[in-house]
Amino acid sequence: MKDYSSLQNGSDVRGVAMEIPGGKPVNLTKRAAHDIGFAFGRWLSERTDRPADGLRVAIGEDSRLTGPDLSRSIAEGLSLRGVEAYISGMASTPAMFMCCAEGGFDGGIMVTASHLPYERNGMKFFTKESGLEKADIKKILAYAAEVPDDMDKVGEGTIGSCGVMPSYVDGLKKKILTSLCLPEGARPFEGMKIIVDAGNGAGGFFATELLQPLGADITGSLYLEPDGRFPNHEPNPENKEAMEAITNAVIASGADMGIIFDTDVDRAGAVLPDGNGGAVTLGRNRMIAIMTALLKRQYGPITVVTDSITSTGLAEFINGMGCRHHRFKRGYRNVIVEAQRLLAEGENAIFAMETSGHGALKENYFLDDGAYIIVKLLVELVRTRNEGRDLLDLIADLREPKESSEARLPVLSDDMRSVTERAFDAVRSYFGGREGYSIVPENYEGVRVNADSAHGDGWFLIRCSLHDPLMATNLESDSEGGVKLLAGAILDCLSDIKELDKEALEKLVR
């Protein structure tokens, strides 16, 4: 019997889709895609309580070289189940949800592996209500394993084509114009230079099909042409080289804003000129802070759900403006589901954002949509410009750490759970009663420890990686040299756990 369980990556499917020299064996084959398509048709039929031959599913892809073949194989699997499958070609992940929520499709599949290397690929799945959860993916992959290789047709589905991007882009345009109380045909970005770095992924449309028709000068934009080998830099707002590229482009071109997307446009970052010939990046804590500030103006006090590695300064900023910061777990679905839970309990938790750039708003179906987040910023950019203010004024009170780092500690054992539990116990025991340190009580992931000014002047969080056999340790300090002090203390604490590779911490201490 086939086993596709290794393709599960949380609430997504991911695997190796093409051979490269020295690479891992291909496990996301065309056959696997076919079977997963068939299985999604079965799952969707059960979820909707409708026969498969009455369902319509759209399939989109980012710029990866393996996208067209995988899309076709998925469509063939869906068709054999009896589902009407429609291949859209190049698309963004948010557009694949919107074609379900507002476009008449019962399901959507986005063929993407986000920012991972070009030989990788994967799938994200949508219904009219939301993206799928981990348990849904587990069931779909189990169904896929049951598909016989010599399967006969069980339905009379069709394979067609569709275009999901025009209606998605029109929705973004409408959002901008209505937010600014402007009529159709207005050009709110006239006289402004706004540039985009699409990283050769699927996000080039934002410059050519949205910004430019609304009046923006996009001269100086980078890597708008799709290229599945990503020859210039990793398409990732968290990547240092990527952020340097868009920052340098903003400075060189004199842009009013720079925008960067990941491959499938569900994550975004931004860059603003600082008024002194330099630029300020909006990512991680700053992006969460500026979004909170503009949402507070729109909705009043809100609850902001973030992942576990946000800074103390961000918490002070959010709470200081009368909102509530709720620090939760890593994983974009985790922060979104937690916000929905709090909202259902009566909190005004309308905004969830992970430091990776995944941001979701209640007003937009709680969809993690990088383009929509940027639209909110652009609307505020126009408003502040018209009022003679600076968009960066919104985060003038955000306290930034002096130092920050992350140490990734591989687990050198097949029994990862035992090793990580011993590490957590060691951290609790070592720092729990030690002068100068305090364990944060309300913590949902790993162990978070605060340190006073004599012992690192900051905090660290040690946790299990979501996807890899390692423990990630994030460290932040408000003083120069503080990260080194924190790393040294963690090394002492974990010295007896030989199954944990501590080289990354050792480098911080040197």
C-alpha positions as CSV (number, residue, x, y, z in Angstrom):
1,M,0.0,0.0,0.0
2,K,1.2,3.5,-0.8
3,D,2.1,5.9,2.0
4,Y,1.9,9.6,1.4
5,S,2.0,10.7,5.1
6,S,5.6,12.0,4.8
7,L,4.2,14.7,2.4
8,Q,2.3,16.4,5.2
9,N,3.7,19.7,6.5
10,G,1.2,20.9,9.0
11,S,-1.8,22.1,7.2
12,D,0.0,21.9,3.8
13,V,1.5,19.3,1.5
14,R,5.2,19.6,0.6
15,G,7.8,17.4,-1.0
16,V,10.6,17.1,-3.4
17,A,9.2,17.5,-6.9
18,M,12.3,17.4,-9.2
19,E,15.7,15.8,-9.2
20,I,18.7,18.0,-8.8
21,P,22.4,17.1,-8.4
22,G,23.0,16.0,-4.8
23,G,19.4,16.5,-3.9
24,K,16.9,14.3,-2.1
25,P,14.8,11.7,-3.9
26,V,11.6,12.9,-5.5
27,N,8.5,12.0,-3.5
28,L,6.0,14.5,-4.8
29,T,5.6,12.8,-8.1
30,K,2.9,13.3,-10.8
31,R,1.4,10.0,-9.6
32,A,1.2,11.4,-6.0
33,A,-0.4,14.6,-7.3
34,H,-2.9,12.6,-9.2
35,D,-3.9,10.5,-6.2
36,I,-4.1,13.6,-3.9
37,G,-6.4,15.3,-6.5
38,F,-8.6,12.2,-6.5
39,A,-8.5,12.1,-2.7
40,F,-9.4,15.8,-2.3
41,G,-12.4,15.2,-4.5
42,R,-13.5,12.5,-2.2
43,W,-12.8,14.6,0.9
44,L,-14.6,17.6,-0.5
45,S,-17.7,15.5,-1.4
46,E,-17.8,14.3,2.2
47,R,-17.3,17.8,3.6
48,T,-20.0,19.4,1.5
49,D,-22.3,16.3,1.6
50,R,-22.7,16.6,-2.2
51,P,-21.8,14.2,-5.0
52,A,-18.4,14.7,-6.5
53,D,-19.8,15.2,-10.0
54,G,-21.5,18.4,-8.9
55,L,-18.3,20.0,-7.5
56,R,-16.0,22.6,-9.1
57,V,-12.3,22.9,-8.1
58,A,-9.8,25.5,-9.3
59,I,-6.1,24.7,-9.4
60,G,-3.4,27.5,-9.4
61,E,0.4,27.4,-9.3
62,D,3.3,29.7,-8.5
63,S,6.3,30.0,-10.8
64,R,8.0,26.7,-9.9
65,L,9.2,24.6,-12.8
66,T,7.2,21.6,-11.7
67,G,3.9,23.5,-11.3
68,P,2.3,22.8,-14.7
69,D,2.8,19.1,-14.5
70,L,1.6,18.8,-11.0
71,S,-1.4,21.0,-11.7
72,R,-2.3,18.7,-14.7
73,S,-1.9,15.6,-12.6
74,I,-4.1,17.0,-9.8
75,A,-6.8,17.9,-12.4
76,E,-6.7,14.4,-13.8
77,G,-7.2,12.9,-10.4
78,L,-10.1,15.2,-9.6
79,S,-11.7,14.5,-13.0
80,L,-11.5,10.7,-12.4
81,R,-13.4,11.3,-9.2
82,G,-16.0,13.2,-11.2
83,V,-15.1,16.7,-10.1
84,E,-15.0,19.5,-12.7
85,A,-11.3,20.6,-12.5
86,Y,-10.2,24.0,-13.8
87,I,-6.5,24.9,-14.2
88,S,-5.8,28.6,-13.8
89,G,-2.1,28.7,-14.3
90,M,-0.1,31.4,-12.5
91,A,-1.9,32.6,-9.4
92,S,-1.4,33.6,-5.8
93,T,-2.5,31.6,-2.8
94,P,-4.9,34.2,-1.6
95,A,-6.6,34.3,-5.0
96,M,-7.2,30.5,-4.8
97,F,-9.2,31.0,-1.6
98,M,-11.1,34.0,-3.0
99,C,-12.2,32.1,-6.0
100,C,-14.0,29.8,-3.5
101,A,-15.3,32.4,-1.1
102,E,-16.6,34.8,-3.8
103,G,-16.0,33.1,-7.2
104,G,-18.3,30.1,-7.3
105,F,-15.7,27.3,-6.9
106,D,-16.3,24.7,-4.2
107,G,-12.6,24.1,-3.6
108,G,-9.2,25.5,-4.5
109,I,-5.8,23.9,-4.7
110,M,-2.6,26.1,-4.9
111,V,0.5,24.3,-6.1
112,T,3.3,26.0,-4.1
113,A,6.0,25.4,-1.6
114,S,6.2,29.0,-0.5
115,H,9.8,30.2,-0.2
116,L,11.5,26.7,-0.2
117,P,14.1,25.8,-2.8
118,Y,13.1,25.4,-6.5
119,E,13.2,21.6,-6.5
120,R,10.5,21.5,-3.8
121,N,6.7,21.9,-4.4
122,G,3.5,21.4,-2.5
123,M,-0.2,22.1,-2.2
124,K,-2.4,24.3,-0.1
125,F,-6.2,23.5,-0.1
126,F,-9.2,25.7,0.4
127,T,-13.0,25.5,0.7
128,K,-15.6,28.3,0.6
129,E,-15.0,28.7,4.3
130,S,-11.3,28.6,4.9
131,G,-8.0,26.8,4.4
132,L,-7.7,23.2,5.7
133,E,-6.4,22.1,9.0
134,K,-3.8,19.4,9.9
135,A,-6.4,16.7,10.5
136,D,-7.9,17.4,7.0
137,I,-4.6,17.0,5.3
138,K,-3.9,13.8,7.2
139,K,-7.3,12.4,6.0
140,I,-6.7,13.4,2.4
141,L,-3.3,11.8,2.3
142,A,-4.7,8.6,3.8
143,Y,-7.4,8.6,1.1
144,A,-4.7,9.2,-1.6
145,A,-2.8,6.1,-0.4
146,E,-5.9,4.0,-1.1
147,V,-6.2,5.0,-4.7
148,P,-5.3,2.0,-6.9
149,D,-2.7,2.5,-9.6
150,D,-5.1,0.9,-12.2
151,M,-8.1,2.8,-11.0
152,D,-11.0,2.9,-13.4
153,K,-13.2,6.0,-13.8
154,V,-15.8,6.5,-11.2
155,G,-17.1,9.8,-12.5
156,E,-17.4,11.9,-15.6
157,G,-15.6,15.0,-14.6
158,T,-14.0,17.5,-17.0
159,I,-10.8,19.5,-17.1
160,G,-11.0,23.1,-18.2
161,S,-9.2,26.4,-17.7
162,C,-10.1,29.5,-15.7
163,G,-8.6,32.8,-14.7
164,V,-8.8,33.6,-11.0
165,M,-6.4,36.6,-10.9
166,P,-8.5,39.3,-12.7
167,S,-11.3,39.1,-10.2
168,Y,-8.9,39.0,-7.3
169,V,-7.0,42.1,-8.5
170,D,-10.3,43.9,-9.1
171,G,-11.2,43.2,-5.5
172,L,-7.9,44.7,-4.3
173,K,-8.5,47.8,-6.5
174,K,-12.0,48.2,-5.1
175,K,-10.7,47.9,-1.6
176,I,-8.2,50.8,-2.2
177,L,-10.7,53.1,-3.9
178,T,-13.6,52.5,-1.5
179,S,-11.3,53.0,1.5
180,L,-10.2,56.3,0.1
181,C,-13.7,57.3,-0.9
182,L,-12.7,57.5,-4.6
183,P,-14.7,56.7,-7.7
184,E,-13.8,53.9,-10.1
185,G,-11.1,55.1,-12.5
186,A,-9.4,57.3,-9.9
187,R,-5.6,57.1,-9.7
188,P,-4.8,57.5,-6.0
189,F,-1.0,56.7,-6.4
190,E,-0.5,59.4,-9.0
191,G,2.9,61.2,-8.3
192,M,4.1,58.3,-6.1
193,K,6.8,55.8,-6.8
194,I,6.0,52.4,-5.4
195,I,8.2,49.5,-6.3
196,V,7.8,45.7,-5.9
197,D,10.3,42.9,-5.5
198,A,8.4,39.7,-6.5
199,G,11.5,37.5,-6.2
200,N,10.6,35.9,-9.6
201,G,7.6,34.4,-7.9
202,A,3.9,35.0,-8.6
203,G,3.7,38.5,-7.2
204,G,4.6,40.6,-10.2
205,F,1.0,41.3,-10.9
206,F,0.8,43.6,-7.9
207,A,3.1,46.1,-9.7
208,T,1.8,45.8,-13.3
209,E,-1.9,45.1,-12.8
210,L,-2.6,47.0,-9.6
211,L,-0.2,49.7,-8.8
212,Q,0.5,51.0,-12.3
213,P,-3.1,51.2,-13.4
214,L,-3.8,53.2,-10.1
215,G,-1.2,55.8,-11.1
216,A,2.0,54.5,-9.4
217,D,5.4,54.8,-11.0
218,I,6.8,51.3,-10.6
219,T,10.2,52.1,-12.2
220,G,12.9,50.3,-10.2
221,S,10.8,47.2,-9.4
222,L,12.8,44.0,-9.1
223,Y,12.3,40.5,-10.5
224,L,8.7,40.8,-11.6
225,E,9.1,38.1,-14.2
226,P,8.3,34.6,-13.0
227,D,11.3,32.3,-13.0
228,G,10.9,29.0,-11.2
229,R,14.7,28.7,-10.4
230,F,14.6,31.9,-8.4
231,P,18.0,33.1,-9.7
232,N,18.3,36.4,-7.9
233,H,17.4,35.7,-4.3
234,E,15.1,33.6,-2.1
235,P,11.5,34.9,-2.5
236,N,11.0,35.4,1.2
237,P,10.4,38.6,3.3
238,E,12.4,37.0,6.1
239,N,15.5,36.4,3.9
240,K,18.4,38.9,4.6
241,E,19.5,39.1,0.9
242,A,15.9,39.6,-0.2
243,M,15.3,42.5,2.2
244,E,18.6,44.1,1.3
245,A,17.6,44.0,-2.4
246,I,14.3,45.8,-1.9
247,T,15.9,48.2,0.6
248,N,18.7,49.2,-1.7
249,A,16.2,49.6,-4.6
250,V,14.0,52.0,-2.5
251,I,17.1,54.1,-1.7
252,A,18.4,54.0,-5.2
253,S,15.1,54.9,-6.9
254,G,13.8,57.3,-4.3
255,A,10.6,55.3,-3.9
256,D,7.9,56.2,-1.5
257,M,7.5,52.5,-0.6
258,G,9.0,49.2,-1.5
259,I,7.1,46.0,-1.3
260,I,8.4,42.4,-1.2
261,F,6.4,39.2,-1.5
262,D,7.1,35.5,-1.0
263,T,6.6,33.2,-3.9
264,D,2.8,32.7,-3.6
265,V,2.0,36.1,-2.1
266,D,0.5,35.0,1.2
267,R,3.4,36.8,3.0
268,A,4.7,40.3,2.6
269,G,7.2,42.9,3.9
270,A,7.7,46.6,3.1
271,V,10.3,49.3,3.1
272,L,9.8,53.0,3.7
273,P,12.3,55.9,3.2
274,D,13.5,57.3,6.5
275,G,13.8,60.9,5.3
276,N,17.6,61.0,5.7
277,G,18.6,59.1,2.6
278,G,18.2,55.7,4.2
279,A,15.3,53.3,4.6
280,V,13.4,51.4,7.3
281,T,12.2,47.8,6.8
282,L,8.8,46.8,7.9
283,G,8.9,43.2,8.8
284,R,8.5,41.0,11.9
285,N,7.7,43.2,15.0
286,R,7.5,46.5,13.0
287,M,4.9,45.1,10.5
288,I,2.8,43.9,13.4
289,A,3.1,47.2,15.2
290,I,2.2,49.4,12.2
291,M,-0.7,47.2,11.3
292,T,-2.0,47.4,14.9
293,A,-1.7,51.2,15.0
294,L,-3.7,51.7,11.8
295,L,-6.3,49.1,12.8
296,K,-6.7,50.8,16.2
297,R,-7.6,54.0,14.4
298,Q,-10.2,52.0,12.4
299,Y,-11.7,49.7,15.0
300,G,-10.7,51.1,18.4
301,P,-8.9,48.8,20.9
302,I,-8.3,45.3,19.5
303,T,-6.7,42.1,20.6
304,V,-3.6,41.2,18.5
305,V,-2.6,37.6,18.2
306,T,1.0,36.9,17.3
307,D,3.4,34.0,17.3
308,S,5.7,33.2,20.2
309,I,8.8,35.0,19.2
310,T,7.6,38.6,19.2
311,S,9.6,41.1,21.3
312,T,8.9,42.6,24.7
313,G,9.0,46.0,23.0
314,L,6.1,45.0,20.7
315,A,4.0,43.8,23.6
316,E,4.6,47.1,25.4
317,F,3.7,49.0,22.2
318,I,0.4,47.1,21.7
319,N,-0.7,47.2,25.3
320,G,0.4,50.8,25.6
321,M,-2.1,52.0,23.0
322,G,-4.9,50.3,24.9
323,C,-5.0,47.1,22.8
324,R,-4.1,43.6,24.1
325,H,-1.2,41.6,22.9
326,H,-1.8,37.8,23.0
327,R,1.4,35.9,22.2
328,F,0.6,32.4,21.0
329,K,2.3,29.7,19.0
330,R,4.4,29.6,15.8
331,G,2.5,28.6,12.7
332,Y,0.2,30.8,10.7
333,R,-2.8,28.6,11.1
334,N,-2.2,28.6,14.9
335,V,-2.4,32.3,15.2
336,I,-5.4,32.6,12.9
337,V,-7.4,29.8,14.7
338,E,-6.5,31.4,18.1
339,A,-7.8,34.8,17.0
340,Q,-11.0,33.2,15.8
341,R,-11.4,31.4,19.1
342,L,-10.9,34.6,21.1
343,L,-13.3,36.4,18.8
344,A,-15.9,33.8,19.4
345,E,-15.4,34.3,23.2
346,G,-16.2,38.0,22.8
347,E,-12.7,39.6,22.4
348,N,-12.2,42.0,19.5
349,A,-9.4,39.7,18.1
350,I,-9.7,40.9,14.5
351,F,-6.0,40.7,13.6
352,A,-3.5,37.8,13.7
353,M,0.1,38.0,12.4
354,E,3.1,35.8,12.5
355,T,6.6,37.3,12.4
356,S,7.2,35.4,9.2
357,G,4.9,37.9,7.4
358,H,1.7,35.9,7.5
359,G,-1.1,38.3,8.5
360,A,-4.8,37.8,8.6
361,L,-7.8,40.1,9.3
362,K,-11.4,39.3,10.2
363,E,-12.5,41.8,7.5
364,N,-10.8,39.6,4.9
365,Y,-12.1,36.1,5.9
366,F,-9.1,35.7,8.3
367,L,-7.1,34.9,5.1
368,D,-3.3,35.2,5.3
369,D,-3.0,37.5,2.3
370,G,0.2,39.4,1.8
371,A,-1.3,41.6,-0.9
372,Y,-4.2,42.6,1.3
373,I,-1.9,43.6,4.2
374,I,0.0,45.8,1.7
375,V,-3.2,47.3,0.5
376,K,-4.0,48.4,4.0
377,L,-0.6,50.0,4.3
378,L,-0.9,51.7,0.9
379,V,-4.3,53.2,1.9
380,E,-2.7,54.6,5.0
381,L,0.3,55.9,3.0
382,V,-2.0,57.9,0.8
383,R,-3.9,59.3,3.8
384,T,-0.8,60.3,5.8
385,R,0.7,61.9,2.6
386,N,-2.5,63.9,2.1
387,E,-2.4,65.0,5.8
388,G,1.3,65.9,5.6
389,R,2.3,63.2,8.0
390,D,4.8,60.2,7.8
391,L,3.6,56.6,7.9
392,L,6.5,55.8,10.2
393,D,5.0,58.2,12.8
394,L,2.6,55.3,13.6
395,I,5.4,53.3,15.2
396,A,7.6,56.1,16.6
397,D,7.1,54.7,20.1
398,L,8.0,51.1,19.3
399,R,11.0,50.1,21.4
400,E,13.5,48.1,19.4
401,P,16.0,45.6,20.9
402,K,19.7,46.3,20.7
403,E,20.4,42.7,19.7
404,S,18.5,39.7,18.5
405,S,19.5,36.3,17.2
406,E,18.2,32.8,16.6
407,A,20.2,29.6,17.4
408,R,18.9,26.4,15.8
409,L,20.0,23.3,17.8
410,P,19.7,20.0,15.9
411,V,18.5,16.9,17.9
412,L,21.0,14.1,17.5
413,S,18.6,11.3,18.3
414,D,15.7,9.5,16.8
415,D,13.8,10.0,20.1
416,M,13.3,13.8,19.6
417,R,10.5,14.0,22.2
418,S,12.6,12.6,25.0
419,V,15.5,15.0,24.2
420,T,13.3,18.1,24.0
421,E,11.4,17.3,27.2
422,R,14.7,16.9,29.0
423,A,15.8,20.2,27.6
424,F,12.7,22.0,28.7
425,D,12.9,20.4,32.2
426,A,16.5,21.6,32.4
427,V,15.6,25.2,31.4
428,R,12.8,25.3,34.0
429,S,15.0,23.9,36.7
430,Y,18.0,26.0,35.9
431,F,16.3,29.4,35.5
432,G,13.2,28.8,37.6
433,G,14.7,29.8,40.9
434,R,17.9,31.6,39.8
435,E,18.4,35.2,40.7
436,G,18.2,37.6,37.7
437,Y,15.9,35.3,35.7
438,S,12.1,34.7,35.6
439,I,10.1,32.1,33.6
440,V,7.2,33.7,31.8
441,P,4.0,32.1,33.1
442,E,1.6,32.7,30.3
443,N,3.4,30.9,27.5
444,Y,2.0,28.6,25.0
445,E,5.1,27.2,23.3
446,G,8.4,26.0,24.7
447,V,9.8,27.9,27.6
448,R,10.3,31.7,27.7
449,V,12.7,33.3,30.2
450,N,13.2,37.0,31.0
451,A,16.6,38.2,32.2
452,D,17.5,41.4,34.2
453,S,20.1,43.9,33.1
454,A,22.9,42.0,34.8
455,H,22.2,38.7,33.1
456,G,21.4,39.7,29.5
457,D,18.8,42.4,29.7
458,G,16.3,40.7,27.6
459,W,14.6,37.3,27.0
460,F,15.0,34.0,25.2
461,L,12.5,31.4,24.1
462,I,13.5,27.7,23.4
463,R,11.0,25.7,21.5
464,C,10.6,22.8,19.1
465,S,10.7,23.6,15.4
466,L,7.4,23.1,13.6
467,H,9.0,21.2,10.8
468,D,12.5,20.1,11.5
469,P,14.2,17.8,14.1
470,L,15.7,20.7,16.1
471,M,15.1,23.1,18.9
472,A,15.0,26.8,18.0
473,T,16.2,29.3,20.5
474,N,15.3,33.0,19.9
475,L,17.2,35.6,22.0
476,E,16.8,39.4,22.4
477,S,18.6,41.9,24.5
478,D,18.2,45.6,25.2
479,S,21.9,46.0,25.8
480,E,25.0,45.4,23.7
481,G,26.5,42.1,24.5
482,G,23.3,40.8,26.1
483,V,22.7,38.0,23.6
484,K,26.1,36.6,24.4
485,L,25.3,36.5,28.1
486,L,22.0,34.8,27.4
487,A,23.6,32.3,25.1
488,G,26.3,31.5,27.7
489,A,23.7,30.8,30.4
490,I,21.7,28.5,28.1
491,L,24.8,26.6,27.2
492,D,25.5,26.0,30.9
493,C,22.0,24.9,31.4
494,L,22.0,22.4,28.6
495,S,25.6,21.1,29.0
496,D,24.5,17.6,30.1
497,I,22.2,17.0,27.1
498,K,24.7,15.5,24.7
499,E,22.0,14.6,22.1
500,L,21.5,18.4,21.4
501,D,24.0,20.0,19.0
502,K,24.8,23.3,20.6
503,E,27.2,24.7,18.1
504,A,24.9,27.6,17.1
505,L,24.8,28.8,20.8
506,E,28.6,28.4,21.0
507,K,29.0,30.7,18.1
508,L,27.0,33.4,19.9
509,V,29.3,33.1,22.9
510,R,32.6,33.3,21.0
